[in-house]
Amino acid sequence: MVIPYGSGGATDISARTLAEPLGELVGQPLLMANRTGADGTTGSVSVKIAKADGYTLLFARVASGAKP
């Protein structure tokens, strides 16, 4: 699971809280990787270009307060 933000932030804590139950659900432990840079773009792009084998997951936040 790629977390495109730094360690210790709200997104990182949320992802790590969900990692164990999600790992149990899929039947294997999840490896967590914080890939910071460019306000989340670096980690997000690394998931986009990863091999499409179903083993790479992006855990990103959704910006609040966005206006349509």
mmCIF file of the N, C-alpha and C atoms, coordinates in Angstrom:
data_MODEL
# 
_entry.id   MODEL 
# 
loop_
_atom_site.group_PDB 
_atom_site.id 
_atom_site.type_symbol 
_atom_site.label_atom_id 
_atom_site.label_alt_id 
_atom_site.label_comp_id 
_atom_site.label_asym_id 
_atom_site.label_entity_id 
_atom_site.label_seq_id 
_atom_site.pdbx_PDB_ins_code 
_atom_site.Cartn_x 
_atom_site.Cartn_y 
_atom_site.Cartn_z 
_atom_site.occupancy 
_atom_site.B_iso_or_equiv 
_atom_site.pdbx_formal_charge 
_atom_site.auth_seq_id 
_atom_site.auth_comp_id 
_atom_site.auth_asym_id 
_atom_site.auth_atom_id 
_atom_site.pdbx_PDB_model_num 
ATOM 1   N N  . MET A 1 1  ? 0.847   -1.162  0.000   1.00 0.00 ? 1  MET A N  1 
ATOM 2   C CA . MET A 1 1  ? 0.000   0.000   0.000   1.00 0.00 ? 1  MET A CA 1 
ATOM 3   C C  . MET A 1 1  ? 0.899   1.232   0.000   1.00 0.00 ? 1  MET A C  1 
ATOM 4   N N  . VAL A 1 2  ? 0.727   2.067   -0.987  1.00 0.00 ? 2  VAL A N  1 
ATOM 5   C CA . VAL A 1 2  ? 1.498   3.299   -1.087  1.00 0.00 ? 2  VAL A CA 1 
ATOM 6   C C  . VAL A 1 2  ? 0.706   4.430   -0.440  1.00 0.00 ? 2  VAL A C  1 
ATOM 7   N N  . ILE A 1 3  ? 1.365   5.118   0.470   1.00 0.00 ? 3  ILE A N  1 
ATOM 8   C CA . ILE A 1 3  ? 0.800   6.294   1.118   1.00 0.00 ? 3  ILE A CA 1 
ATOM 9   C C  . ILE A 1 3  ? 1.598   7.477   0.580   1.00 0.00 ? 3  ILE A C  1 
ATOM 10  N N  . PRO A 1 4  ? 0.990   8.337   -0.229  1.00 0.00 ? 4  PRO A N  1 
ATOM 11  C CA . PRO A 1 4  ? 1.759   9.382   -0.887  1.00 0.00 ? 4  PRO A CA 1 
ATOM 12  C C  . PRO A 1 4  ? 2.036   10.618  -0.031  1.00 0.00 ? 4  PRO A C  1 
ATOM 13  N N  . TYR A 1 5  ? 2.043   10.432  1.281   1.00 0.00 ? 5  TYR A N  1 
ATOM 14  C CA . TYR A 1 5  ? 2.303   11.529  2.209   1.00 0.00 ? 5  TYR A CA 1 
ATOM 15  C C  . TYR A 1 5  ? 3.271   11.046  3.282   1.00 0.00 ? 5  TYR A C  1 
ATOM 16  N N  . GLY A 1 6  ? 3.782   11.950  4.075   1.00 0.00 ? 6  GLY A N  1 
ATOM 17  C CA . GLY A 1 6  ? 4.781   11.625  5.087   1.00 0.00 ? 6  GLY A CA 1 
ATOM 18  C C  . GLY A 1 6  ? 4.262   10.777  6.242   1.00 0.00 ? 6  GLY A C  1 
ATOM 19  N N  . SER A 1 7  ? 5.201   10.168  6.917   1.00 0.00 ? 7  SER A N  1 
ATOM 20  C CA . SER A 1 7  ? 4.885   9.342   8.084   1.00 0.00 ? 7  SER A CA 1 
ATOM 21  C C  . SER A 1 7  ? 4.336   10.201  9.215   1.00 0.00 ? 7  SER A C  1 
ATOM 22  N N  . GLY A 1 8  ? 3.367   9.660   9.941   1.00 0.00 ? 8  GLY A N  1 
ATOM 23  C CA . GLY A 1 8  ? 2.845   10.332  11.119  1.00 0.00 ? 8  GLY A CA 1 
ATOM 24  C C  . GLY A 1 8  ? 1.687   11.272  10.878  1.00 0.00 ? 8  GLY A C  1 
ATOM 25  N N  . GLY A 1 9  ? 1.355   11.546  9.620   1.00 0.00 ? 9  GLY A N  1 
ATOM 26  C CA . GLY A 1 9  ? 0.224   12.425  9.327   1.00 0.00 ? 9  GLY A CA 1 
ATOM 27  C C  . GLY A 1 9  ? -1.092  11.665  9.400   1.00 0.00 ? 9  GLY A C  1 
ATOM 28  N N  . ALA A 1 10 ? -2.175  12.374  9.220   1.00 0.00 ? 10 ALA A N  1 
ATOM 29  C CA . ALA A 1 10 ? -3.502  11.773  9.330   1.00 0.00 ? 10 ALA A CA 1 
ATOM 30  C C  . ALA A 1 10 ? -3.723  10.654  8.314   1.00 0.00 ? 10 ALA A C  1 
ATOM 31  N N  . THR A 1 11 ? -3.260  10.844  7.074   1.00 0.00 ? 11 THR A N  1 
ATOM 32  C CA . THR A 1 11 ? -3.437  9.812   6.053   1.00 0.00 ? 11 THR A CA 1 
ATOM 33  C C  . THR A 1 11 ? -2.622  8.576   6.397   1.00 0.00 ? 11 THR A C  1 
ATOM 34  N N  . ASP A 1 12 ? -1.408  8.763   6.852   1.00 0.00 ? 12 ASP A N  1 
ATOM 35  C CA . ASP A 1 12 ? -0.546  7.648   7.240   1.00 0.00 ? 12 ASP A CA 1 
ATOM 36  C C  . ASP A 1 12 ? -1.152  6.866   8.407   1.00 0.00 ? 12 ASP A C  1 
ATOM 37  N N  . ILE A 1 13 ? -1.626  7.563   9.410   1.00 0.00 ? 13 ILE A N  1 
ATOM 38  C CA . ILE A 1 13 ? -2.217  6.906   10.578  1.00 0.00 ? 13 ILE A CA 1 
ATOM 39  C C  . ILE A 1 13 ? -3.482  6.138   10.174  1.00 0.00 ? 13 ILE A C  1 
ATOM 40  N N  . SER A 1 14 ? -4.308  6.732   9.326   1.00 0.00 ? 14 SER A N  1 
ATOM 41  C CA . SER A 1 14 ? -5.524  6.054   8.856   1.00 0.00 ? 14 SER A CA 1 
ATOM 42  C C  . SER A 1 14 ? -5.174  4.782   8.086   1.00 0.00 ? 14 SER A C  1 
ATOM 43  N N  . ALA A 1 15 ? -4.207  4.877   7.195   1.00 0.00 ? 15 ALA A N  1 
ATOM 44  C CA . ALA A 1 15 ? -3.806  3.722   6.390   1.00 0.00 ? 15 ALA A CA 1 
ATOM 45  C C  . ALA A 1 15 ? -3.268  2.601   7.270   1.00 0.00 ? 15 ALA A C  1 
ATOM 46  N N  . ARG A 1 16 ? -2.438  2.942   8.229   1.00 0.00 ? 16 ARG A N  1 
ATOM 47  C CA . ARG A 1 16 ? -1.849  1.919   9.104   1.00 0.00 ? 16 ARG A CA 1 
ATOM 48  C C  . ARG A 1 16 ? -2.885  1.307   10.039  1.00 0.00 ? 16 ARG A C  1 
ATOM 49  N N  . THR A 1 17 ? -3.905  2.073   10.397  1.00 0.00 ? 17 THR A N  1 
ATOM 50  C CA . THR A 1 17 ? -4.990  1.548   11.224  1.00 0.00 ? 17 THR A CA 1 
ATOM 51  C C  . THR A 1 17 ? -5.803  0.508   10.453  1.00 0.00 ? 17 THR A C  1 
ATOM 52  N N  . LEU A 1 18 ? -6.002  0.749   9.169   1.00 0.00 ? 18 LEU A N  1 
ATOM 53  C CA . LEU A 1 18 ? -6.788  -0.164  8.343   1.00 0.00 ? 18 LEU A CA 1 
ATOM 54  C C  . LEU A 1 18 ? -5.975  -1.323  7.762   1.00 0.00 ? 18 LEU A C  1 
ATOM 55  N N  . ALA A 1 19 ? -4.652  -1.244  7.816   1.00 0.00 ? 19 ALA A N  1 
ATOM 56  C CA . ALA A 1 19 ? -3.799  -2.241  7.161   1.00 0.00 ? 19 ALA A CA 1 
ATOM 57  C C  . ALA A 1 19 ? -4.010  -3.654  7.701   1.00 0.00 ? 19 ALA A C  1 
ATOM 58  N N  . GLU A 1 20 ? -4.066  -3.819  9.009   1.00 0.00 ? 20 GLU A N  1 
ATOM 59  C CA . GLU A 1 20 ? -4.202  -5.164  9.570   1.00 0.00 ? 20 GLU A CA 1 
ATOM 60  C C  . GLU A 1 20 ? -5.542  -5.807  9.204   1.00 0.00 ? 20 GLU A C  1 
ATOM 61  N N  . PRO A 1 21 ? -6.681  -5.131  9.439   1.00 0.00 ? 21 PRO A N  1 
ATOM 62  C CA . PRO A 1 21 ? -7.940  -5.768  9.044   1.00 0.00 ? 21 PRO A CA 1 
ATOM 63  C C  . PRO A 1 21 ? -8.053  -5.991  7.531   1.00 0.00 ? 21 PRO A C  1 
ATOM 64  N N  . LEU A 1 22 ? -7.501  -5.082  6.735   1.00 0.00 ? 22 LEU A N  1 
ATOM 65  C CA . LEU A 1 22 ? -7.536  -5.257  5.290   1.00 0.00 ? 22 LEU A CA 1 
ATOM 66  C C  . LEU A 1 22 ? -6.668  -6.442  4.874   1.00 0.00 ? 22 LEU A C  1 
ATOM 67  N N  . GLY A 1 23 ? -5.512  -6.587  5.519   1.00 0.00 ? 23 GLY A N  1 
ATOM 68  C CA . GLY A 1 23 ? -4.643  -7.730  5.252   1.00 0.00 ? 23 GLY A CA 1 
ATOM 69  C C  . GLY A 1 23 ? -5.323  -9.046  5.573   1.00 0.00 ? 23 GLY A C  1 
ATOM 70  N N  . GLU A 1 24 ? -6.058  -9.077  6.668   1.00 0.00 ? 24 GLU A N  1 
ATOM 71  C CA . GLU A 1 24 ? -6.806  -10.284 7.025   1.00 0.00 ? 24 GLU A CA 1 
ATOM 72  C C  . GLU A 1 24 ? -7.883  -10.578 5.985   1.00 0.00 ? 24 GLU A C  1 
ATOM 73  N N  . LEU A 1 25 ? -8.509  -9.528  5.483   1.00 0.00 ? 25 LEU A N  1 
ATOM 74  C CA . LEU A 1 25 ? -9.563  -9.680  4.484   1.00 0.00 ? 25 LEU A CA 1 
ATOM 75  C C  . LEU A 1 25 ? -9.019  -10.262 3.176   1.00 0.00 ? 25 LEU A C  1 
ATOM 76  N N  . VAL A 1 26 ? -7.864  -9.802  2.745   1.00 0.00 ? 26 VAL A N  1 
ATOM 77  C CA . VAL A 1 26 ? -7.283  -10.289 1.483   1.00 0.00 ? 26 VAL A CA 1 
ATOM 78  C C  . VAL A 1 26 ? -6.403  -11.525 1.668   1.00 0.00 ? 26 VAL A C  1 
ATOM 79  N N  . GLY A 1 27 ? -6.134  -11.886 2.920   1.00 0.00 ? 27 GLY A N  1 
ATOM 80  C CA . GLY A 1 27 ? -5.398  -13.111 3.190   1.00 0.00 ? 27 GLY A CA 1 
ATOM 81  C C  . GLY A 1 27 ? -3.890  -12.999 3.175   1.00 0.00 ? 27 GLY A C  1 
ATOM 82  N N  . GLN A 1 28 ? -3.374  -11.790 3.252   1.00 0.00 ? 28 GLN A N  1 
ATOM 83  C CA . GLN A 1 28 ? -1.926  -11.601 3.340   1.00 0.00 ? 28 GLN A CA 1 
ATOM 84  C C  . GLN A 1 28 ? -1.622  -10.236 3.949   1.00 0.00 ? 28 GLN A C  1 
ATOM 85  N N  . PRO A 1 29 ? -0.485  -10.130 4.628   1.00 0.00 ? 29 PRO A N  1 
ATOM 86  C CA . PRO A 1 29 ? -0.151  -8.834  5.242   1.00 0.00 ? 29 PRO A CA 1 
ATOM 87  C C  . PRO A 1 29 ? 0.155   -7.781  4.173   1.00 0.00 ? 29 PRO A C  1 
ATOM 88  N N  . LEU A 1 30 ? -0.101  -6.532  4.520   1.00 0.00 ? 30 LEU A N  1 
ATOM 89  C CA . LEU A 1 30 ? 0.177   -5.433  3.600   1.00 0.00 ? 30 LEU A CA 1 
ATOM 90  C C  . LEU A 1 30 ? 1.509   -4.789  3.950   1.00 0.00 ? 30 LEU A C  1 
ATOM 91  N N  . LEU A 1 31 ? 2.273   -4.472  2.954   1.00 0.00 ? 31 LEU A N  1 
ATOM 92  C CA . LEU A 1 31 ? 3.514   -3.733  3.113   1.00 0.00 ? 31 LEU A CA 1 
ATOM 93  C C  . LEU A 1 31 ? 3.186   -2.266  2.870   1.00 0.00 ? 31 LEU A C  1 
ATOM 94  N N  . MET A 1 32 ? 3.527   -1.432  3.836   1.00 0.00 ? 32 MET A N  1 
ATOM 95  C CA . MET A 1 32 ? 3.229   -0.008  3.736   1.00 0.00 ? 32 MET A CA 1 
ATOM 96  C C  . MET A 1 32 ? 4.461   0.737   3.234   1.00 0.00 ? 32 MET A C  1 
ATOM 97  N N  . ALA A 1 33 ? 4.262   1.679   2.308   1.00 0.00 ? 33 ALA A N  1 
ATOM 98  C CA . ALA A 1 33 ? 5.363   2.476   1.786   1.00 0.00 ? 33 ALA A CA 1 
ATOM 99  C C  . ALA A 1 33 ? 4.930   3.932   1.681   1.00 0.00 ? 33 ALA A C  1 
ATOM 100 N N  . ASN A 1 34 ? 5.598   4.816   2.424   1.00 0.00 ? 34 ASN A N  1 
ATOM 101 C CA . ASN A 1 34 ? 5.347   6.248   2.296   1.00 0.00 ? 34 ASN A CA 1 
ATOM 102 C C  . ASN A 1 34 ? 6.225   6.768   1.166   1.00 0.00 ? 34 ASN A C  1 
ATOM 103 N N  . ARG A 1 35 ? 5.608   7.331   0.146   1.00 0.00 ? 35 ARG A N  1 
ATOM 104 C CA . ARG A 1 35 ? 6.352   7.914   -0.978  1.00 0.00 ? 35 ARG A CA 1 
ATOM 105 C C  . ARG A 1 35 ? 5.918   9.364   -1.094  1.00 0.00 ? 35 ARG A C  1 
ATOM 106 N N  . THR A 1 36 ? 6.699   10.224  -0.492  1.00 0.00 ? 36 THR A N  1 
ATOM 107 C CA . THR A 1 36 ? 6.334   11.635  -0.418  1.00 0.00 ? 36 THR A CA 1 
ATOM 108 C C  . THR A 1 36 ? 6.864   12.417  -1.603  1.00 0.00 ? 36 THR A C  1 
ATOM 109 N N  . GLY A 1 37 ? 6.310   13.588  -1.792  1.00 0.00 ? 37 GLY A N  1 
ATOM 110 C CA . GLY A 1 37 ? 6.805   14.519  -2.799  1.00 0.00 ? 37 GLY A CA 1 
ATOM 111 C C  . GLY A 1 37 ? 5.694   15.061  -3.671  1.00 0.00 ? 37 GLY A C  1 
ATOM 112 N N  . ALA A 1 38 ? 5.827   16.312  -4.024  1.00 0.00 ? 38 ALA A N  1 
ATOM 113 C CA . ALA A 1 38 ? 4.919   17.000  -4.945  1.00 0.00 ? 38 ALA A CA 1 
ATOM 114 C C  . ALA A 1 38 ? 3.463   16.908  -4.486  1.00 0.00 ? 38 ALA A C  1 
ATOM 115 N N  . ASP A 1 39 ? 3.258   17.061  -3.180  1.00 0.00 ? 39 ASP A N  1 
ATOM 116 C CA . ASP A 1 39 ? 1.913   17.068  -2.590  1.00 0.00 ? 39 ASP A CA 1 
ATOM 117 C C  . ASP A 1 39 ? 1.102   15.816  -2.950  1.00 0.00 ? 39 ASP A C  1 
ATOM 118 N N  . GLY A 1 40 ? 1.759   14.660  -2.913  1.00 0.00 ? 40 GLY A N  1 
ATOM 119 C CA . GLY A 1 40 ? 1.090   13.386  -3.159  1.00 0.00 ? 40 GLY A CA 1 
ATOM 120 C C  . GLY A 1 40 ? 1.254   12.847  -4.565  1.00 0.00 ? 40 GLY A C  1 
ATOM 121 N N  . THR A 1 41 ? 1.762   13.656  -5.473  1.00 0.00 ? 41 THR A N  1 
ATOM 122 C CA . THR A 1 41 ? 1.883   13.229  -6.863  1.00 0.00 ? 41 THR A CA 1 
ATOM 123 C C  . THR A 1 41 ? 2.904   12.119  -7.039  1.00 0.00 ? 41 THR A C  1 
ATOM 124 N N  . THR A 1 42 ? 4.036   12.199  -6.354  1.00 0.00 ? 42 THR A N  1 
ATOM 125 C CA . THR A 1 42 ? 5.089   11.194  -6.509  1.00 0.00 ? 42 THR A CA 1 
ATOM 126 C C  . THR A 1 42 ? 4.575   9.790   -6.192  1.00 0.00 ? 42 THR A C  1 
ATOM 127 N N  . GLY A 1 43 ? 3.923   9.632   -5.059  1.00 0.00 ? 43 GLY A N  1 
ATOM 128 C CA . GLY A 1 43 ? 3.385   8.328   -4.681  1.00 0.00 ? 43 GLY A CA 1 
ATOM 129 C C  . GLY A 1 43 ? 2.258   7.889   -5.593  1.00 0.00 ? 43 GLY A C  1 
ATOM 130 N N  . SER A 1 44 ? 1.405   8.819   -5.976  1.00 0.00 ? 44 SER A N  1 
ATOM 131 C CA . SER A 1 44 ? 0.278   8.491   -6.850  1.00 0.00 ? 44 SER A CA 1 
ATOM 132 C C  . SER A 1 44 ? 0.753   8.021   -8.220  1.00 0.00 ? 44 SER A C  1 
ATOM 133 N N  . VAL A 1 45 ? 1.731   8.691   -8.774  1.00 0.00 ? 45 VAL A N  1 
ATOM 134 C CA . VAL A 1 45 ? 2.267   8.302   -10.084 1.00 0.00 ? 45 VAL A CA 1 
ATOM 135 C C  . VAL A 1 45 ? 2.973   6.945   -9.988  1.00 0.00 ? 45 VAL A C  1 
ATOM 136 N N  . SER A 1 46 ? 3.639   6.672   -8.862  1.00 0.00 ? 46 SER A N  1 
ATOM 137 C CA . SER A 1 46 ? 4.301   5.367   -8.727  1.00 0.00 ? 46 SER A CA 1 
ATOM 138 C C  . SER A 1 46 ? 3.280   4.228   -8.769  1.00 0.00 ? 46 SER A C  1 
ATOM 139 N N  . VAL A 1 47 ? 2.084   4.463   -8.248  1.00 0.00 ? 47 VAL A N  1 
ATOM 140 C CA . VAL A 1 47 ? 1.025   3.450   -8.316  1.00 0.00 ? 47 VAL A CA 1 
ATOM 141 C C  . VAL A 1 47 ? 0.475   3.364   -9.742  1.00 0.00 ? 47 VAL A C  1 
ATOM 142 N N  . LYS A 1 48 ? 0.331   4.500   -10.389 1.00 0.00 ? 48 LYS A N  1 
ATOM 143 C CA . LYS A 1 48 ? -0.190  4.526   -11.757 1.00 0.00 ? 48 LYS A CA 1 
ATOM 144 C C  . LYS A 1 48 ? 0.695   3.728   -12.708 1.00 0.00 ? 48 LYS A C  1 
ATOM 145 N N  . ILE A 1 49 ? 2.016   3.827   -12.546 1.00 0.00 ? 49 ILE A N  1 
ATOM 146 C CA . ILE A 1 49 ? 2.926   3.145   -13.470 1.00 0.00 ? 49 ILE A CA 1 
ATOM 147 C C  . ILE A 1 49 ? 3.345   1.750   -12.990 1.00 0.00 ? 49 ILE A C  1 
ATOM 148 N N  . ALA A 1 50 ? 2.846   1.337   -11.826 1.00 0.00 ? 50 ALA A N  1 
ATOM 149 C CA . ALA A 1 50 ? 3.172   0.009   -11.307 1.00 0.00 ? 50 ALA A CA 1 
ATOM 150 C C  . ALA A 1 50 ? 2.552   -1.069  -12.199 1.00 0.00 ? 50 ALA A C  1 
ATOM 151 N N  . LYS A 1 51 ? 3.155   -2.244  -12.169 1.00 0.00 ? 51 LYS A N  1 
ATOM 152 C CA . LYS A 1 51 ? 2.627   -3.379  -12.912 1.00 0.00 ? 51 LYS A CA 1 
ATOM 153 C C  . LYS A 1 51 ? 1.176   -3.619  -12.498 1.00 0.00 ? 51 LYS A C  1 
ATOM 154 N N  . ALA A 1 52 ? 0.306   -3.791  -13.460 1.00 0.00 ? 52 ALA A N  1 
ATOM 155 C CA . ALA A 1 52 ? -1.127  -3.974  -13.197 1.00 0.00 ? 52 ALA A CA 1 
ATOM 156 C C  . ALA A 1 52 ? -1.415  -5.424  -12.801 1.00 0.00 ? 52 ALA A C  1 
ATOM 157 N N  . ASP A 1 53 ? -0.902  -5.812  -11.630 1.00 0.00 ? 53 ASP A N  1 
ATOM 158 C CA . ASP A 1 53 ? -1.063  -7.193  -11.172 1.00 0.00 ? 53 ASP A CA 1 
ATOM 159 C C  . ASP A 1 53 ? -1.988  -7.299  -9.960  1.00 0.00 ? 53 ASP A C  1 
ATOM 160 N N  . GLY A 1 54 ? -2.550  -6.166  -9.530  1.00 0.00 ? 54 GLY A N  1 
ATOM 161 C CA . GLY A 1 54 ? -3.470  -6.174  -8.409  1.00 0.00 ? 54 GLY A CA 1 
ATOM 162 C C  . GLY A 1 54 ? -2.803  -6.156  -7.048  1.00 0.00 ? 54 GLY A C  1 
ATOM 163 N N  . TYR A 1 55 ? -1.488  -5.961  -6.999  1.00 0.00 ? 55 TYR A N  1 
ATOM 164 C CA . TYR A 1 55 ? -0.776  -5.978  -5.728  1.00 0.00 ? 55 TYR A CA 1 
ATOM 165 C C  . TYR A 1 55 ? -0.375  -4.601  -5.230  1.00 0.00 ? 55 TYR A C  1 
ATOM 166 N N  . THR A 1 56 ? -0.675  -3.557  -5.957  1.00 0.00 ? 56 THR A N  1 
ATOM 167 C CA . THR A 1 56 ? -0.314  -2.209  -5.533  1.00 0.00 ? 56 THR A CA 1 
ATOM 168 C C  . THR A 1 56 ? -1.591  -1.402  -5.296  1.00 0.00 ? 56 THR A C  1 
ATOM 169 N N  . LEU A 1 57 ? -1.661  -0.806  -4.117  1.00 0.00 ? 57 LEU A N  1 
ATOM 170 C CA . LEU A 1 57 ? -2.847  -0.073  -3.700  1.00 0.00 ? 57 LEU A CA 1 
ATOM 171 C C  . LEU A 1 57 ? -2.433  1.330   -3.273  1.00 0.00 ? 57 LEU A C  1 
ATOM 172 N N  . LEU A 1 58 ? -3.182  2.319   -3.688  1.00 0.00 ? 58 LEU A N  1 
ATOM 173 C CA . LEU A 1 58 ? -2.929  3.707   -3.284  1.00 0.00 ? 58 LEU A CA 1 
ATOM 174 C C  . LEU A 1 58 ? -3.888  4.074   -2.167  1.00 0.00 ? 58 LEU A C  1 
ATOM 175 N N  . PHE A 1 59 ? -3.358  4.621   -1.084  1.00 0.00 ? 59 PHE A N  1 
ATOM 176 C CA . PHE A 1 59 ? -4.192  5.123   0.007   1.00 0.00 ? 59 PHE A CA 1 
ATOM 177 C C  . PHE A 1 59 ? -4.006  6.628   0.038   1.00 0.00 ? 59 PHE A C  1 
ATOM 178 N N  . ALA A 1 60 ? -4.949  7.353   -0.516  1.00 0.00 ? 60 ALA A N  1 
ATOM 179 C CA . ALA A 1 60 ? -4.833  8.802   -0.615  1.00 0.00 ? 60 ALA A CA 1 
ATOM 180 C C  . ALA A 1 60 ? -6.010  9.482   0.061   1.00 0.00 ? 60 ALA A C  1 
ATOM 181 N N  . ARG A 1 61 ? -5.833  10.713  0.396   1.00 0.00 ? 61 ARG A N  1 
ATOM 182 C CA . ARG A 1 61 ? -6.919  11.475  1.012   1.00 0.00 ? 61 ARG A CA 1 
ATOM 183 C C  . ARG A 1 61 ? -7.709  12.194  -0.068  1.00 0.00 ? 61 ARG A C  1 
ATOM 184 N N  . VAL A 1 62 ? -8.928  12.528  0.270   1.00 0.00 ? 62 VAL A N  1 
ATOM 185 C CA . VAL A 1 62 ? -9.785  13.300  -0.623  1.00 0.00 ? 62 VAL A CA 1 
ATOM 186 C C  . VAL A 1 62 ? -9.872  14.700  -0.030  1.00 0.00 ? 62 VAL A C  1 
ATOM 187 N N  . ALA A 1 63 ? -9.579  15.690  -0.832  1.00 0.00 ? 63 ALA A N  1 
ATOM 188 C CA . ALA A 1 63 ? -9.598  17.069  -0.346  1.00 0.00 ? 63 ALA A CA 1 
ATOM 189 C C  . ALA A 1 63 ? -11.021 17.474  0.006   1.00 0.00 ? 63 ALA A C  1 
ATOM 190 N N  . SER A 1 64 ? -11.154 18.094  1.138   1.00 0.00 ? 64 SER A N  1 
ATOM 191 C CA . SER A 1 64 ? -12.488 18.572  1.529   1.00 0.00 ? 64 SER A CA 1 
ATOM 192 C C  . SER A 1 64 ? -12.610 20.049  1.202   1.00 0.00 ? 64 SER A C  1 
ATOM 193 N N  . GLY A 1 65 ? -13.804 20.486  1.070   1.00 0.00 ? 65 GLY A N  1 
ATOM 194 C CA . GLY A 1 65 ? -14.037 21.891  0.793   1.00 0.00 ? 65 GLY A CA 1 
ATOM 195 C C  . GLY A 1 65 ? -13.934 22.258  -0.677  1.00 0.00 ? 65 GLY A C  1 
ATOM 196 N N  . ALA A 1 66 ? -13.756 21.248  -1.551  1.00 0.00 ? 66 ALA A N  1 
ATOM 197 C CA . ALA A 1 66 ? -13.683 21.543  -2.976  1.00 0.00 ? 66 ALA A CA 1 
ATOM 198 C C  . ALA A 1 66 ? -15.058 21.974  -3.465  1.00 0.00 ? 66 ALA A C  1 
ATOM 199 N N  . LYS A 1 67 ? -15.075 22.970  -4.307  1.00 0.00 ? 67 LYS A N  1 
ATOM 200 C CA . LYS A 1 67 ? -16.345 23.460  -4.846  1.00 0.00 ? 67 LYS A CA 1 
ATOM 201 C C  . LYS A 1 67 ? -16.547 22.895  -6.236  1.00 0.00 ? 67 LYS A C  1 
ATOM 202 N N  . PRO A 1 68 ? -17.768 22.468  -6.526  1.00 0.00 ? 68 PRO A N  1 
ATOM 203 C CA . PRO A 1 68 ? -18.056 21.879  -7.841  1.00 0.00 ? 68 PRO A CA 1 
ATOM 204 C C  . PRO A 1 68 ? -17.945 22.886  -8.961  1.00 0.00 ? 68 PRO A C  1 
# 
